[in-house]
Amino acid sequence: MAVVVRDLEAALGFYRDRLGLPVELVLPIESDGVTIAFLPVGESKVELVQPTDPSTGVARFLETRGEGFHHVCYEVTNLAETLDRLAGQGIELIDVVPRKGAEGPVAFIHPRSGHGVLVELIEAPGGPAWSTLKY
């Protein structure tokens, strides 16, 4: 689950300092115009996303909708095959091929196909897109 925030440090003050979640990683993703933080919770993670470029979709989302839930992420074994299957079923994709993400190859499904929810797919470690994208 990803939460878009205006101020990453302030958000960490709540999730890390108040709720006691450990911080696994804080990483600027310049290509996406964001800085992210991952906080593990059991086998899942909370991802905090702060836009750093006001022209990005994440920044526009923050300005129009405010802080809060941004997207959910699901792991798949073969991202390219999954994207092909979903496209064949008429699912509207934002990314039609895997692209490099913070923790592995990713692609997004448009919220119109996700019943109002932006869905991120990430390929499981060792999948075919890992070598293609050179991790």
Steps between C-alpha positions, in 0.01 A plus 500: 500500500635841406413828669578832333631763743601865484791463743676165527676586827172604663334178378791294636442676831162330510565158340849443642502699823138466613396164354846344540537372143862444396631688198644258247601750233472867405580560136467785252365381164598789276350342187155504668548831682442350846678395818367182658532324832418134561385389845448124535191367677509119516536373144373829354629857492364848538651725233507873565529707182598868498499675163817699425398624155180707481433390139454129580179305533572437867534875563175569314329225701621660825381845397154386392430228756732578789701256707384143529466167326665502157535143371519133589774267375479129421789264423484284186739235370533620142406864448512505119272195474261649756484830308433317172223293662337805660518704177338208317217513754442869430668633815628856453873507569711805575816301430479241221850368572690464827707798612758545770356560847662553839482133599475325164320511165159669527198602293179682583135428421278804447251575780214481247566126478575465873160629618651835595826359641840542335655151496874440481634160399855403598686199369622250759878492549678297233223534241585557132470880504772526768772412248342708222495814718846420644453496876 
